[in-house]
């Protein structure tokens, strides 16, 4: 049975902690939710619960990094961006410190936690910070790879993690490469580019489109920064139309990043699936995805719309 991304993250954090004694983990009183507590239970001498003090947590992490440690800081993505944003920018990003920033409960996955806890602009925040690498996990295996690869990167990394259980798409043989998109499925009529939870929705959307005689290419962009310009350019040249799908605002996230690439390389019609200019409410997770247009059927409909604009 598939595991929630947050659970896999906690397990992987403990596993790499056993291999690397320089890893320390900090949390802001949410360790049972972010699952950083799994590491804390295994290595209590390297785990620090700072309380509801996100900015102080980021500042402490900067100090740990300066002393040669590899800190992972953990809280909800919304709080990481808004409450810890100043020291993350002014200390961690500015000095290119080796801090791994794990934003849990991303997108709408906080569900009943409400509008203040949803994270729909965090990709935009972190990809705009100089020196940051931005990863978005789509399933359990990819979560493991993101955690493992983040250790190899000497500098700040943002790990966007969901609370949700997602379909298991990738297996142990997954060829994960930071900064390189994954061509999951070939297609000639339109390209569906997904990230995080929405990658699996793109896979399902392509199957729906196939029944209507539409050949859809599917790409997983797990790295939003640095973005894989080559795979986007090839998709634009070879299919001539693109749909992006993200559990994030259409402003400043994946869709915006792809649009920027298209203006520099091969312009092509683009439809962006994501939340619009709105806050999201509390509710059942799947009901929220339905309400805000983040299901496979919405991706398929966007593909049909963009094909009308294709030359």
N, C-alpha and C positions, 0 to 999 in steps of 0.2 A: 504493500500500500504506500502511495506517495507520502513523503514527509513535508511538513511546512518548511518554507525556506528559512525561517528564523531558527527552527530546531536544528537543521543541518548546519547552519552558521555556528551555533553554540558548540555542537559536536566537533566541527572542524577547528574551531578556535582552541579547544582543549587539546586536540591532536597535535597541532603545530606548536602549541605551548610546551608539550612534552619534548619536542625536538629542538626547540630554540629557547634557551633560558633567558634571552634578552627581551622576550615578549612580555609586556605588562598590559593589563586590561583595566580600564576605568569605566564606571557606569554612574549614571545620575539617578539612582533609586528606582531603576526600571529593569534590573537584571533578570527578574523572572519573566519579563515580557520580551526583552531583547535576546534572552537566552545566554547572555554573557556570564550568567551565574553558573553555567556548566564549567567554564574555565575557573571561576572563583572557588567552586567546590574542590576542583582538582589541585589548584595552586593558590591557596588563600594568601600566601605571602607575596604574591604578585598581582593581587586583585584589590582594587580600591573603589569602594562605593562612596562617592563624594556627597551624596544627597542631592536634593533638587537644586543643583548649582552647576548648570551646564557650562557657563562661561569659565568658571573656575576649573572645571574638568579639562577643558581645552587648554587652559593656561598651564595646568599641571602636566598635561601631555607634552607641551612644548618643552618644559623643563626635563622631562624624562628623555625626550628625543635628543636634547642638547648633551645629555650625559651618556649617550650611546645606546639607550634602550629603544625598543620598537613598541610604542604604545598604540593600542586599539581603544578608541573612545566610542561609547555606545549610548544612544538614547533614541527616541522617536525622530524620524527624519525632519519633521516640522520643527521640533525643538532644537535639533542640531543646527539647522540653518538660521533660525530666528533668535534663539537665546545664546547660542555659542558662536554666532556668526562673526562677532568682532574679533575675538582672539584667534579664531580659525583664519580669518583674513590677515590680521595684523601681525600675528606671530607665526602660525604654521605655514600659511601660503607665502607670506612675504619672505621668510627665511628658508623656504623650501625644506621644511623639517620632515623627518621620516615618521610621520604620524598617519595612522590608518583610521579614517573617520567612517564609522558604520551607522548609517541612518536606517533604523528599523521602522516597521509599520508604514512603509512608503505608499504613495498613491492613496487609494480609498480603503486599504486593507485594515485600517483601524476600525472601520465599519461603525459600530455604535459609539465609538469614542467622540465623534462629532467633528464639526467644521474646524475647530481650532487644532485638532489633532491630525487631520488629513494633510498629506504632503503632496501638493500639486504644482509646486514651483521650485522644488529643490534641485532638479537637474539643471535648470537655468542658473541658479545661484552658483552651484559648484563648477559648472563648466565655464563660467565667466571668471573664476578665480585663477590668476596665473599660477602655474606650476602644478595644478591638480590634475590627476588622472581620474576619470569618472567611469565606474563600472556599474552595470545594472544586471542583477541576477534574474534569470528566467525560470530556472528549475533547480532541483537538488544538486545535480552533478555540476552545473555551471556555478552554483554557489561555492562548492568546494574549490573549483578551479580559481575563482575570483579571489578567495581568501589566500590560497597558496601563492598565486601570482603576485598579490599585493605585497607579500613579504619580499619578493625579489626586486621590487621597484624601490629605489632609494629616493624617496620623496613622498609628498602627501597624496593619499588616495582616498576617494570617496567610494564607499560600497553601498549601493542602494539596495536595500533588502525589504522583502515583503513579509507580512504576517501570514499570508495565505498559503494554502496548499496548492501547488500548480502541477499540471501534468508532467510526468517524467518523459522528456523527449530525448535527452542525451544520455549515453551510457559511459562506462569506464574508458572506452576508446575515443572519447570526445577529444578532437584536436583543437584545444582552446589556445588562441594566441591573442594576447592583449593588443588592441588597436586594429585587429583584423576581423572584419565581419564574416559571418558564416553563410555561405550559399546552401540553404537547406533543401531547396526544391527548385528545379528548373522550370522555366516558363517563358513564353514569347510575347504575350499580349500586354501584361501589366506586371509590375513588381510590388509586392507587399513587404514593407520593412517594419519589423516589430522589435520591441525591446521589453525586457521584463515579462510580466504576465501577458502582455499583449502579443508576444511572439507566438504563443500557443494559439491565440485567437486568430492570428494570421494563417497558421497552418490549417486550422479548421475552415477558415474563409476560403482558402485556395481549393479545398475539397468541395466546398459549396459551389464555387465558381466553375469548377471543372464540369459539374453536372449541367451547367448552362452553356457549355462549350467554350469557356474562357480559360486560357492557359495562363496561370499566375505563378510567377517566380516568387519565392519566399526567402527573405534574408533576415538573419538575426544580427542585430547590432548590439552586442553586449558592452561595447566600449563606446561611450558617447564622446569622450575626449581622451586621447586623440581619435578623431573619427576616420573611418576607412573611406577616403575619397575615391579610391580606385573602384571599389565594389559598387559604389553609388553611381559613378560615371559610367561604368559598364552597363549597369541596369538601365540607365537613361538612354544610352545608345542602342541597346539591344531590345528593349521592350517599349520604350517611348512614353511610358506613363508610370507614375509612382504613387503609392499610398503609404503613409507612415502611420503607425499605431503605437500609442503610449498611454500609460495610466498616469497622466500628467497633463498640465495645461498645454494647449497647442502653441502657447507663447513660450519661447525661449528654450524648449526642450528638444526632443529628437526631431520633430517635424521642422522646427526652425533651423536646426543644424543641417539637416538634409537640404533644405531650401537654400541655405548659404552655399553649400557645395555645388548645387545645380547652377546657381548664378555664375559660379567661377569656371565650371566645366561644360556640361552639356544641358542647357535649359530643356525642361520637359514638364508637362502638366503634372501637378502635385495636389493631392488631397490629404489633409491632416486629420486623423482620428485621434481625439483627445478631449479633455474637458475644455469648455469654452470660457468666456470671461465671467466666471462665477465661483462662488464658494459652494462646497458640497455639504449636504446634511448628513445626519446620523441615519443608520438603517442597516438592514441585512446587506452583506457584501455583494452578493449577486444581484440584489435588487438595485443597489447603487450603480453597479456596472451597467445594468439595463437602462436605468434612468438617464445616465450621462453618456450613453452611446458608446460603450466600451465592450461590445460583444462581437463575436465573429460575424454575425449578420450585418453589423454596422460597417465592419471592414469590407465585406463583400459589396455592400451598397455603395460605399465610397469608391470601390474599384470600378463599378459600373458607371458611376458619375464621371470619374476621371477619363474613362475610355471615350466618353462623348466629346471630350476636349482634345483627344489625341488626333494629331494630323496624319 
